[in-house]
């Protein structure tokens, strides 16, 4: 593969950074992101001024941004796609704006695509279904926006469902929409509270760890909470129906009714939402409603008019009433659309003239979301900590242009071979969005997209980068690429820049070609797949099998599709059953003891194993990110111990810390099935070491006793676990599904068959929709979505997010040893199938370990012969 950079900029369409918006669309699955994107394309043009879609095409569910065949078949977005749009200026004579729009997936299996989209964006359109409200993925994408310092605008979509499906009154719909906005704000408040208070100690720990690595780190900014607080009067909340092609903000209706009421638009902007009432006799706005006859202004001036249009066109079609409303609103609707037999075509034509979605949303994005010039300086500390730690050239007293003089004085190479002066110049270029031809080029590549024979780039296969240029101009011959990330690593550590989001795949699959010849093709295809999709983890087992880790079943199907059709075309791949990782632990009441001695019998030790208290585990989980960063910075004891050529004082110092080494070696693989151990603590009760005379008599070589002692410590820890009621921990998903009351029984039937534990069941206020939350074991999740859709006739759609590892109460080594146990088994008090034993045997069988089972290898049918007399 060859790297190429192509200059795709057009001087005639170039726009200053102050008039450029980089935004992404984020939402829960099926909340209307792609349909919203279609309407945005229909309401604007490309950067060359050409129309992309018509309004009628946008209403047909074209899904223009879903370019993959499997995306069109499934009806969900799997890959983040982007397009540049030209937006006309709001004021006459103004400069047009460029909106770089990224449509991201909403399915939980493709959260890596959301991470890439958020990293490249300065603002986001958070789409929420007005009926379903906040869902599990809504929380996840809002968390992503917070982590990436992205400013969001809330788009309350599918308002039409409140009118057509739920048949709510305008007042009931207003209360329902207020609750949805409050739910979203509650998430924002939780994010701020956790960042400002709950993780303050963790932030300090991370700051200390990153300071050791030479990086700058900032504590959570309290002013950021205002960016995530949504209020319609602030202009960062829009009400829309992407399917019917309309959207509005409070400023739209403030402008429409200001002349009618004789009030300023600014006053109406502040009072149209909330507990404000209009008194027609006094023609003034009141905060109270003493007699209860008045309706909130949002209901009176906004929703009632909207309801009247739907009633006259869609619910109870009335042509004279419809024409009267059109004349009152002063709309120019084409007669051809009004004569159409489909009322939805009439509705889209009227609403598109009155409250056009594309123009409204893009105008709000330009006004509410920060430009590239305004956001880059603010996000620099988050996007590139090494540059944020440096002072700009002006702070050093040197002019920005005198780079050569500064480099001559301070030319010591620093990060990636760059001098401090050149890095200071680079920071200044990013702060000012310098796009000059001689400006230093800084590019962040969020993901790579594989393309065959890209025209104008390279005739052979190539990767197209979805990237953002923060300064300079990227073109062929820009120069050598250098990474600004520095990280201390151990021998067994992988280098992971902080921009990348590492996702631990809970679902592993073994891949193998049917023939030996295409093995190299499979390996090359897997390498290309891992490079194109950062959420995929590819590894090769010692047995030669190739293992791929994905985020879920849908993600796996997409990866196999890409592997067969793009990265390794024509290769037939055999996929094994899924591999679910387990953890090993001990029972809460465990106090097992294990004893082991060295091979020469000169030293012995006794180890006791305990289950970690819940509070200790909660503390570890709360500061997980800080501890991971600290461990990554400090390195691992195992990586240092296994360093080749380690001797002398270093080896002696490591052996002095053998307690930590022993615990880490034992916890890396448990005695049940060689899986990692979790929630255990090893206590060294007794250690007997040889005296100097015994060591001299045995003629021990240097380091011989220490090596044997480490092995004995590992054996003692494993023996203590086996003696202390071992337990198996299996991964568990948090399952959230929404369904109607009629399908709840069928949904519960599917959940019960898969060992799910119901957590809650809530009725969405004002709707007939129930939200069910449950814990579902990962081992039982395969085919769950398909089974649920079949049982409920498509009325329930689950979302699965990893929650935790949960201990099975069964002892995998349990055997019936007494009459009481046999009676309990016969009475049904004990399960007939030891699930923990089954899971352990499956893992041991897969790893080639010995399995204790009785297998009949050769059996014949017993025949009874009778002799006829």
C-alpha positions in Angstrom: 0.0 0.0 0.0 1.2 3.5 -0.8 0.3 6.7 1.0 -0.8 9.6 -1.1 -2.2 13.0 -0.3 -4.5 14.7 -2.7 -5.4 18.4 -2.7 -9.2 18.5 -3.1 -9.6 22.2 -2.2 -11.2 24.5 -4.7 -10.1 28.2 -4.6 -13.5 29.3 -5.9 -15.3 27.6 -3.0 -12.9 28.1 -0.2 -14.4 29.7 2.9 -12.7 31.2 5.9 -12.6 29.1 9.1 -15.0 31.6 10.8 -17.7 30.6 8.3 -17.1 26.8 8.5 -19.0 24.5 10.7 -18.0 20.9 11.4 -21.0 19.0 12.8 -22.1 15.5 13.2 -25.6 13.9 13.8 -25.8 11.7 16.9 -28.7 9.8 18.3 -30.2 6.5 19.4 -30.9 4.0 16.6 -34.1 4.7 14.6 -34.5 8.2 16.0 -34.4 9.7 12.5 -30.7 10.8 11.9 -30.5 9.7 8.3 -33.9 11.0 7.4 -32.9 14.3 8.9 -29.7 14.3 6.9 -31.8 13.8 3.7 -33.8 16.9 4.5 -30.6 18.9 5.2 -29.3 17.9 1.8 -32.6 18.8 0.1 -32.5 22.2 1.9 -29.1 23.2 0.7 -26.6 22.6 -2.1 -23.1 21.2 -2.4 -20.0 23.5 -2.3 -20.3 24.0 -6.1 -23.8 25.3 -5.8 -25.4 22.2 -7.3 -28.6 20.7 -5.9 -28.2 17.3 -4.2 -31.8 16.1 -3.4 -35.3 17.5 -4.0 -37.8 17.9 -1.3 -39.9 15.0 -2.7 -36.8 12.7 -2.7 -36.1 13.5 0.9 -39.6 12.4 1.9 -39.3 9.0 0.2 -36.9 7.6 2.7 -34.0 7.7 0.2 -31.3 7.4 2.9 -28.8 9.2 0.7 -26.0 9.1 3.2 -26.3 5.3 3.6 -24.2 4.3 0.6 -23.7 0.6 1.5 -26.0 -2.1 0.3 -26.3 -3.7 3.7 -27.2 -0.3 5.2 -30.1 0.0 2.8 -31.2 -3.5 3.4 -31.2 -3.3 7.2 -32.4 0.3 7.4 -29.7 1.4 9.8 -26.5 3.3 9.4 -23.3 1.3 9.9 -20.6 3.6 8.7 -20.1 7.3 9.4 -20.3 9.3 6.1 -19.7 12.9 5.5 -20.6 15.6 2.9 -20.0 19.3 2.5 -23.0 21.7 2.2 -23.2 25.3 1.3 -25.6 27.4 3.4 -26.9 30.7 2.2 -26.2 33.7 4.6 -29.0 34.6 7.0 -28.6 38.4 6.2 -28.5 39.9 2.7 -24.9 40.5 1.6 -23.5 38.1 4.1 -20.9 35.4 3.3 -22.2 31.8 2.8 -21.2 29.2 5.3 -19.8 25.7 4.7 -21.2 22.9 6.8 -19.3 19.7 6.9 -21.9 17.2 7.9 -21.2 13.7 9.3 -24.0 11.2 9.7 -23.0 8.7 12.4 -24.5 5.3 13.3 -26.9 4.9 16.2 -26.6 1.2 16.8 -24.5 0.3 19.9 -22.3 -2.1 17.8 -20.8 0.9 15.9 -19.9 3.2 18.7 -16.4 3.5 17.2 -17.9 5.3 14.3 -19.5 7.8 16.7 -16.2 8.4 18.3 -14.5 9.2 15.0 -17.3 11.5 14.0 -17.3 13.4 17.3 -13.5 13.8 17.3 -13.7 15.5 13.9 -16.6 17.8 14.8 -17.0 21.0 16.7 -20.8 20.7 17.1 -23.4 18.0 17.1 -27.1 17.6 16.3 -28.5 15.4 19.1 -31.7 13.8 17.7 -34.2 12.4 20.2 -37.5 10.7 19.4 -40.3 12.8 21.0 -42.2 9.6 21.8 -39.5 7.3 23.0 -37.5 10.0 24.7 -34.1 9.3 26.2 -32.8 5.8 25.5 -29.6 4.0 26.4 -27.7 5.1 23.3 -28.8 8.7 23.8 -26.9 8.7 27.0 -23.9 7.2 25.3 -23.7 9.7 22.5 -24.2 12.6 24.8 -21.4 11.2 27.0 -19.3 11.1 23.8 -20.1 14.7 23.0 -19.0 15.7 26.5 -15.8 13.8 26.3 -14.9 15.3 23.0 -15.8 18.9 24.0 -18.4 19.0 21.3 -21.3 21.6 21.6 -24.7 20.0 20.9 -28.0 21.2 19.7 -31.1 19.2 20.6 -33.5 18.2 17.8 -36.7 16.9 19.2 -37.8 14.7 16.3 -41.0 12.9 15.3 -43.4 15.4 16.8 -45.9 14.1 14.3 -46.2 10.9 16.3 -47.6 12.9 19.2 -50.4 14.0 16.9 -51.1 11.0 14.7 -50.2 8.0 16.8 -50.7 9.1 20.4 -53.4 11.6 19.6 -52.4 13.9 22.4 -53.9 17.3 22.8 -51.6 20.4 22.4 -51.5 20.8 26.1 -50.6 17.2 26.8 -48.0 17.3 24.0 -46.4 20.3 25.6 -46.1 18.6 29.0 -44.7 15.5 27.3 -42.0 17.5 25.4 -41.1 19.4 28.6 -40.4 16.0 30.2 -38.2 14.9 27.4 -36.1 18.0 27.5 -35.8 17.6 31.3 -34.6 14.0 30.8 -31.8 15.2 28.4 -30.8 17.9 30.8 -30.7 15.4 33.6 -28.1 13.5 31.7 -26.1 16.6 31.1 -26.2 17.5 34.8 -25.0 14.0 35.7 -22.1 14.2 33.4 -21.0 17.5 34.9 -21.5 16.3 38.4 -19.4 13.2 37.8 -16.7 15.2 36.1 -16.6 18.1 38.6 -17.1 16.1 41.9 -17.1 12.4 41.5 -13.9 12.1 39.6 -11.9 15.0 41.0 -9.5 12.7 42.8 -9.2 10.6 39.7 -8.5 13.7 37.6 -5.7 14.6 39.9 -4.2 11.1 39.6 -4.4 11.2 35.9 -2.9 14.7 35.8 0.0 13.4 37.9 0.5 10.4 35.7 0.4 12.4 32.5 2.7 15.0 34.0 5.2 12.2 34.4 4.8 11.4 30.7 5.3 15.1 29.8 1.7 15.8 28.9 -0.6 18.6 29.9 -4.0 17.8 31.5 -6.7 20.1 32.5 -9.4 19.7 35.2 -13.0 19.8 34.1 -14.1 23.3 33.2 -17.2 24.3 35.2 -18.4 26.6 32.4 -18.8 23.6 30.1 -22.0 22.5 31.8 -23.8 25.5 30.1 -23.1 24.0 26.7 -25.0 20.8 27.6 -28.0 22.5 29.1 -30.8 22.7 26.6 -33.4 25.4 26.7 -35.7 26.4 23.8 -35.5 30.1 24.7 -31.7 29.9 24.2 -32.2 28.7 20.7 -30.4 25.3 21.1 -33.6 23.2 20.9 -35.5 22.5 17.7 -38.8 20.8 17.2 -39.0 18.7 14.0 -40.6 16.0 12.0 -37.9 14.7 9.6 -40.4 12.3 7.9 -42.8 15.2 7.1 -40.0 17.7 6.3 -40.5 20.5 8.9 -38.7 22.0 11.9 -38.9 25.2 13.9 -37.3 27.0 16.8 -38.8 29.6 19.1 -37.3 32.3 17.0 -39.3 31.3 14.0 -42.7 31.7 15.8 -41.4 34.8 17.6 -40.8 36.4 14.2 -44.2 35.2 12.9 -46.4 36.5 15.8 -44.4 39.6 16.8 -46.3 41.9 14.4 -49.7 40.3 15.4 -49.1 40.9 19.1 -47.2 44.1 18.8 -44.3 42.8 20.9 -40.6 42.6 20.3 -39.1 39.2 19.0 -36.6 39.1 21.9 -39.4 39.2 24.5 -41.4 36.5 22.7 -38.3 34.4 22.4 -38.0 34.4 26.2 -41.6 33.8 27.0 -42.9 31.3 24.4 -41.5 28.4 26.4 -42.4 27.8 30.0 -45.1 28.9 32.3 -46.1 32.1 30.5 -49.6 33.1 29.5 -51.0 35.7 27.2 -54.0 37.8 28.4 -55.9 38.9 25.3 -57.8 41.7 27.1 -54.8 43.5 28.5 -52.5 42.2 25.7 -49.7 41.4 28.0 -47.8 38.4 29.2 -48.5 37.0 32.6 -46.7 34.5 34.8 -49.8 33.2 36.5 -53.1 31.7 35.4 -55.5 32.5 38.2 -58.8 31.2 36.7 -57.1 28.4 34.8 -58.7 29.4 31.5 -55.5 30.5 29.8 -53.1 28.2 28.0 -49.4 28.4 27.9 -48.1 30.6 25.1 -46.3 27.7 23.4 -49.6 25.8 23.3 -51.7 28.8 22.2 -49.5 30.2 19.5 -47.4 27.2 18.3 -49.0 23.8 18.9 -52.6 24.7 18.3 -51.8 26.0 14.8 -49.7 22.9 14.1 -52.5 20.6 15.3 -55.0 22.5 13.0 -52.8 21.8 9.9 -52.6 18.1 10.7 -56.3 17.8 11.4 -57.3 19.6 8.1 -54.8 17.7 5.9 -54.1 14.2 7.5 -56.5 13.3 10.3 -59.8 14.6 9.0 -59.1 15.9 5.5 -61.0 19.1 4.8 -60.0 21.0 1.6 -61.8 24.3 2.4 -60.3 24.4 5.9 -56.9 23.5 4.5 -57.0 26.3 1.9 -58.1 28.8 4.6 -55.1 27.9 6.7 -52.8 28.2 3.7 -54.2 31.7 3.0 -53.9 32.7 6.6 -50.3 31.7 6.8 -49.5 33.4 3.4 -48.0 30.3 1.8 -47.5 29.7 -1.9 -48.1 25.9 -2.3 -48.0 24.5 -5.8 -51.5 23.4 -6.9 -50.1 20.1 -8.2 -49.1 19.1 -4.7 -52.5 20.1 -3.2 -54.3 18.0 -5.7 -52.2 14.9 -5.0 -54.2 11.9 -3.8 -51.7 11.1 -1.0 -52.3 13.4 2.0 -48.7 13.0 3.1 -47.6 14.7 -0.1 -49.9 17.6 0.6 -48.7 17.8 4.2 -45.0 17.9 3.2 -45.7 20.6 0.6 -47.5 22.8 3.1 -45.1 22.3 6.0 -42.1 22.6 3.7 -43.3 26.1 2.6 -44.2 27.1 6.2 -41.4 25.6 8.3 -38.7 24.1 6.0 -36.5 21.7 7.9 -33.3 22.0 6.0 -33.1 25.8 6.2 -34.1 25.9 9.8 -31.7 23.3 11.1 -28.7 24.6 9.1 -29.4 28.2 10.1 -29.5 27.1 13.8 -26.3 25.1 13.3 -24.5 28.2 11.9 -25.8 30.5 14.7 -25.6 28.1 17.7 -22.6 25.9 17.0 -19.0 27.2 17.1 -17.0 27.7 14.0 -13.7 25.9 13.3 -11.8 29.1 14.2 -13.5 29.5 17.5 -13.4 25.8 18.6 -9.9 24.8 17.7 -8.2 27.0 20.3 -10.6 25.9 23.0 -10.3 22.2 22.1 -6.5 22.2 21.7 -5.8 20.9 25.2 -8.1 18.0 24.6 -7.1 17.2 21.0 -3.4 17.5 21.4 -2.1 17.8 25.0 1.6 18.0 23.9 1.0 21.2 22.0 -1.3 22.7 24.7 1.6 22.3 27.2 3.8 24.7 25.0 3.5 28.4 25.1 2.8 30.1 21.7 5.7 31.9 20.0 4.4 35.3 21.2 4.7 34.2 24.9 8.4 33.5 24.5 9.0 37.1 23.3 9.9 36.1 19.7 7.9 37.2 16.7 5.7 34.5 15.1 7.6 34.8 11.8 11.1 34.5 13.3 11.0 30.7 13.4 14.5 30.2 12.0 16.1 32.4 14.6 14.3 30.6 17.4 15.1 27.2 16.0 18.8 28.2 15.8 18.7 29.1 19.5 16.5 26.2 20.7 16.9 23.6 18.1 16.9 20.5 20.3 14.6 17.9 18.8 11.6 17.1 21.0 8.5 15.1 20.2 8.7 13.1 17.1 11.9 14.8 16.0 10.4 18.3 16.0 12.0 21.2 17.8 10.3 23.2 20.5 10.2 26.2 18.2 8.5 24.4 15.4 5.9 23.0 17.8 5.2 26.5 19.1 4.7 27.7 15.5 2.4 24.7 14.9 0.3 25.6 18.0 0.0 29.2 16.8 -1.1 27.9 13.4 -3.8 25.7 15.0 -5.0 28.5 17.3 -5.5 30.9 14.3 -6.6 28.2 11.8 -3.8 29.3 9.5 -4.5 27.8 6.0 -1.6 29.5 4.3 0.4 27.3 1.9 3.6 27.8 4.0 1.8 27.1 7.3 2.7 23.9 9.2 0.3 21.1 8.4 -1.5 19.4 11.3 -3.9 16.6 10.4 -6.0 14.3 12.7 -7.0 11.0 11.0 -10.1 9.6 12.7 -10.4 6.5 10.6 -9.4 4.9 7.3 -11.7 3.8 4.6 -10.6 1.2 2.2 -11.2 1.9 -1.5 -10.2 0.0 -4.6 -8.7 2.0 -7.5 -9.5 5.5 -6.2 -9.7 7.8 -9.2 -7.2 10.5 -9.1 -5.4 9.1 -6.1 -3.8 5.8 -7.1 -4.8 3.2 -9.6 -4.3 0.4 -7.1 -6.0 -0.3 -3.7 -5.7 2.6 -1.2 -7.0 3.8 2.1 -9.0 7.1 2.1 -8.6 8.9 5.4 -11.6 10.5 7.1 -9.5 13.3 8.6 -9.5 16.9 9.6 -6.8 19.5 8.7 -6.3 21.8 11.6 -3.7 24.0 9.9 -2.0 24.4 6.6 -2.9 22.7 3.4 -2.5 18.9 2.9 -1.4 18.0 -0.5 1.0 15.6 -2.3 4.5 16.4 -1.2 3.6 18.1 2.1 6.5 16.4 3.8 7.2 13.6 6.2 4.6 12.7 8.7 5.5 12.8 12.4 3.5 11.8 15.4 3.2 14.2 18.3 2.3 11.5 20.9 5.0 10.2 23.3 4.3 7.4 25.7 6.5 5.3 28.1 5.8 1.7 27.3 6.8 -1.6 28.8 7.7 -4.7 26.8 4.1 -6.1 26.9 2.4 -2.7 26.4 0.7 -1.6 23.1 1.2 2.0 22.0 -2.3 3.6 22.0 -2.5 7.3 21.4 -5.0 9.0 23.7 -7.2 10.0 20.7 -8.0 6.4 20.0 -10.9 4.8 21.8 -10.1 1.2 22.6 -13.1 -1.1 22.7 -12.7 -4.4 24.3 -14.6 -6.9 22.2 -16.8 -9.2 24.2 -17.5 -11.4 21.2 -14.6 -13.3 19.7 -14.8 -15.4 16.6 -12.3 -17.8 15.1 -11.8 -17.4 11.3 -10.2 -19.9 9.0 -10.1 -20.5 5.3 -11.4 -23.7 3.8 -8.1 -24.4 2.1 -4.5 -23.8 3.0 -3.7 -21.9 -0.2 -5.7 -18.7 0.6 -4.3 -18.4 4.1 -2.1 -15.5 3.1 -5.1 -13.8 1.5 -7.0 -14.2 4.8 -4.2 -12.7 6.8 -3.8 -9.8 4.4 -7.6 -9.2 4.4 -7.7 -9.2 8.2 -4.9 -6.7 8.4 -6.7 -4.4 6.0 -10.0 -4.8 8.0 -8.2 -4.0 11.3 -6.7 -0.9 9.7 -10.0 0.3 8.3 -12.1 -0.4 11.4 -10.5 0.7 14.8 -13.2 -1.2 16.7 -12.0 -4.6 15.3 -9.2 -6.5 17.1 -7.5 -9.2 15.1 -5.1 -11.8 16.6 -3.5 -15.1 15.8 -3.6 -17.9 18.4 -0.6 -20.2 19.0 -2.6 -22.9 17.2 -2.6 -20.8 14.0 -6.3 -19.9 14.2 -7.1 -16.3 13.4 -9.4 -14.6 16.0 -11.4 -11.4 15.4 -13.1 -9.5 18.2 -16.1 -7.4 17.3 -18.6 -5.3 19.2 -21.6 -7.4 18.4 -23.4 -9.6 16.0 -24.4 -6.8 13.6 -20.8 -5.6 13.7 -19.5 -9.1 12.9 -21.8 -9.4 9.9 -20.6 -6.2 8.5 -17.0 -7.2 9.0 -17.5 -10.5 7.3 -19.3 -8.7 4.5 -16.3 -6.4 4.1 -13.9 -9.2 4.3 -15.6 -11.3 1.7 -16.4 -8.5 -0.7 -13.6 -5.9 -0.2 -10.5 -6.9 1.7 -10.3 -10.6 0.6 -12.8 -11.1 -2.3 -13.6 -14.6 -3.3 -12.3 -16.1 -0.1 -14.7 -18.5 1.7 -14.3 -18.1 5.4 -15.3 -20.5 8.1 -16.6 -18.8 11.3 -16.5 -20.6 14.6 -19.1 -20.4 17.3 -18.7 -17.2 19.4 -16.1 -17.2 22.2 -17.2 -15.5 25.4 -14.4 -14.5 27.8 -14.9 -15.6 31.4 -13.2 -14.5 34.6 -12.5 -16.6 37.7 -13.0 -15.6 41.3 -13.9 -17.1 44.7 -17.0 -17.1 46.8 -17.7 -14.2 49.2 -17.3 -16.5 52.2 -14.1 -18.0 50.8 -11.0 -18.4 53.0 -9.1 -21.0 51.1 -5.5 -21.7 51.9 -2.8 -23.1 49.6 0.7 -24.4 50.3 3.5 -25.0 47.9 7.2 -25.6 48.1 10.1 -25.1 45.8 11.5 -28.0 43.7 14.5 -28.3 46.0 12.3 -28.3 49.1 14.3 -25.5 50.7 11.6 -22.9 50.7 7.8 -23.1 51.2 4.9 -20.6 51.6 1.3 -20.6 52.6 -1.1 -18.2 50.8 -4.7 -17.4 51.7 -7.3 -16.0 49.2 -10.1 -13.6 49.9 -12.9 -12.0 47.9 -12.5 -8.3 47.5 -15.1 -6.3 49.4 -17.8 -4.6 47.3 -16.6 -1.1 48.5 -13.1 -1.8 47.3 -14.3 -3.0 43.9 -16.6 0.1 43.6 -13.7 2.3 44.3 -11.6 0.6 41.6 -14.5 0.9 39.1 -15.0 4.6 39.9 -11.4 5.4 39.3 -10.8 2.9 36.5 -9.7 5.4 33.9 -7.2 7.0 36.3 -5.8 3.7 37.4 -5.4 2.5 33.8 -3.5 5.6 32.9 -1.3 5.3 36.0 -0.5 1.7 35.2 0.1 2.4 31.6 2.5 5.2 32.6 4.3 3.2 35.3 4.4 0.0 33.3 3.8 -3.6 34.4 5.8 -5.7 36.8 5.6 -8.6 34.4 7.0 -6.5 31.5 10.0 -5.5 33.5 10.6 -9.0 34.9 10.5 -10.6 31.5 12.9 -8.0 30.0 15.8 -9.9 28.3 19.2 -9.2 29.7 17.9 -7.9 33.0 20.5 -8.6 35.7 22.5 -7.1 38.4 21.0 -4.4 40.6 17.8 -4.2 38.5 17.1 -7.9 38.9 17.7 -7.8 42.6 15.4 -4.8 43.0 12.6 -6.7 41.1 13.0 -9.8 43.2 12.7 -7.7 46.3 9.1 -6.9 45.1 8.2 -10.6 44.5 5.0 -10.3 46.4 3.5 -8.1 43.7 5.0 -10.4 41.0 3.5 -13.5 42.6 0.0 -12.0 42.7 0.1 -10.8 39.1 1.4 -14.1 37.8 -1.3 -16.0 39.6 -4.1 -13.6 38.6 -3.2 -13.7 34.9 -4.7 -17.2 34.6 -6.9 -19.0 37.1 -6.9 -22.7 37.9 -10.4 -23.5 36.5 -9.9 -22.8 32.8 -6.8 -20.5 32.5 -9.0 -17.3 32.4 -8.0 -14.1 34.2 -8.9 -13.8 37.8 -11.0 -10.9 39.2 -12.1 -9.6 42.7 -9.5 -11.6 44.6 -6.8 -10.7 47.1 -3.9 -13.0 48.0 -2.5 -12.8 51.5 0.9 -14.3 52.3 0.5 -16.0 55.7 3.8 -17.8 56.0 7.1 -17.9 54.1 9.9 -20.2 55.0 13.2 -19.4 53.4 16.5 -21.4 53.7 19.2 -20.2 56.0 22.6 -19.2 54.6 24.0 -22.6 55.8 21.3 -24.5 54.0 21.8 -22.5 50.8 25.5 -23.1 50.9 25.1 -26.8 51.5 22.7 -27.1 48.5 25.2 -25.1 46.3 22.4 -22.9 44.9 23.2 -20.9 41.8 22.5 -17.1 41.7 18.8 -16.5 41.0 17.9 -20.3 41.2 16.0 -20.1 44.4 14.1 -16.9 43.4 12.9 -18.5 40.2 11.6 -21.6 42.0 10.0 -19.4 44.7 8.0 -17.5 42.0 6.7 -20.7 40.5 5.8 -22.1 44.0 4.0 -18.9 44.8 1.9 -19.2 41.7 1.1 -22.9 42.6 0.1 -21.8 46.1 -2.2 -19.1 44.9 -4.0 -21.5 42.5 -4.3 -24.2 45.2 -5.9 -21.6 47.5 -8.5 -20.7 44.9 -9.4 -24.3 44.3 -9.7 -24.8 48.1 -11.8 -21.7 48.6 -15.0 -22.4 46.6 -14.1 -21.1 43.2 -16.6 -19.2 41.1 -17.0 -18.3 37.5 -17.7 -14.7 36.4 -19.6 -14.3 33.1 -20.0 -11.0 31.2 -23.5 -9.5 31.3 -25.2 -7.0 29.1 -27.5 -4.2 30.1 -30.5 -4.8 27.8 -33.0 -2.1 27.2 -36.0 -2.6 24.9 -39.2 -0.7 24.2 -42.4 -2.4 23.3 -46.2 -1.9 23.6 -48.4 -3.5 26.2 -49.7 -6.1 23.8 -46.2 -7.5 23.2 -44.8 -7.4 26.7 -45.8 -11.0 27.5 -43.9 -12.3 24.5 -40.9 -10.1 25.2 -40.8 -11.5 28.8 -41.0 -15.0 27.4 -37.9 -14.5 25.3 -36.0 -12.9 28.2 -36.9 -15.7 30.6 -35.6 -18.4 28.2 -32.2 -16.6 28.1 -31.6 -16.3 31.9 -32.3 -12.6 31.9 -32.9 -10.7 35.2 -35.5 -8.0 34.9 -34.4 -4.7 36.5 -37.2 -2.4 35.9 -40.4 -1.8 33.8 -41.5 1.7 33.2 -44.3 3.2 31.3 -43.4 6.3 29.2 -45.7 9.0 30.5 -48.4 9.9 28.0 -47.6 6.9 25.7 -48.5 3.2 25.6 -44.8 2.3 25.3 -43.1 0.3 28.1 -39.3 0.4 28.6 -37.9 -2.8 30.0 -34.4 -3.0 31.5 -32.8 -6.3 32.2 -29.4 -8.0 32.7 -28.7 -10.5 29.9 -25.7 -12.9 29.9 -23.5 -12.4 26.9 -23.5 -16.1 26.3 -27.3 -16.0 25.9 -27.4 -12.9 23.7 -26.5 -14.5 20.3 -29.6 -14.5 18.2 -31.5 -12.7 20.9 -32.5 -9.7 18.7 -33.8 -11.9 15.9 -35.7 -14.2 18.3 -37.3 -11.1 20.0 -38.4 -9.6 16.7 -39.9 -12.8 15.6 -41.8 -13.3 18.8 -43.2 -9.8 19.0 -43.7 -9.4 15.2 -41.1 -6.6 15.1 -42.7 -4.6 18.0 -39.6 -4.8 20.2 -36.0 -3.8 19.4 -33.3 -4.3 22.0 -30.1 -2.4 22.7 -27.3 -4.3 24.4 -24.5 -2.5 26.3 -21.9 -4.2 28.3 -22.6 -3.8 32.0 -20.3 -6.0 34.2 -19.1 -9.4 35.1 -21.4 -11.4 37.4 -20.6 -14.4 39.5 -22.5 -17.6 39.0 -23.7 -19.0 42.3 -23.0 -22.6 41.4 -19.7 -24.2 42.3 -18.1 -25.5 39.1 -16.5 -28.3 41.2 -19.7 -29.4 43.0 -20.4 -33.1 43.1 -23.0 -35.0 45.1 -21.3 -36.5 48.1 -24.1 -37.0 50.6 -27.6 -38.1 50.9 -28.8 -34.6 51.6 -27.3 -33.3 48.4 -29.0 -36.2 46.5 -32.4 -35.4 48.1 -32.0 -31.7 47.3 -31.2 -32.6 43.7 -34.2 -34.9 43.5 -36.6 -32.3 45.0 -35.5 -29.6 42.6 -33.7 -27.5 45.2 -30.5 -27.8 43.2 -30.3 -27.3 39.5 -29.9 -30.5 37.5 -27.3 -28.9 35.1 -24.2 -27.2 36.6 -24.0 -24.2 34.3 -20.7 -23.1 35.7 -19.2 -26.5 35.1 -20.5 -26.4 31.5 -19.0 -23.0 30.8 -15.6 -24.1 32.3 -15.6 -27.3 30.3 -16.4 -25.4 27.1 -13.4 -23.1 27.6 -11.1 -25.9 28.6 -12.1 -27.9 25.5 -11.5 -24.9 23.3 -8.1 -24.4 24.7 -7.1 -28.0 24.5 -7.0 -28.6 28.2 -8.0 -31.8 29.9 -11.7 -32.2 30.5 -13.1 -34.7 33.0 -16.1 -36.3 31.2 -17.3 -39.7 30.4 -17.6 -40.2 26.7 -18.8 -43.4 25.0 -16.5 -43.9 22.1 -17.9 -47.2 20.7 -21.3 -48.4 21.5 -23.4 -51.2 20.1 -27.1 -51.9 20.6 -27.9 -54.7 23.0 -29.9 -57.3 21.3 -31.9 -60.0 23.0 -32.3 -63.1 21.0 -35.1 -65.5 21.5 -35.0 -69.0 20.3 -38.2 -70.1 18.7 -39.0 -73.6 19.8 
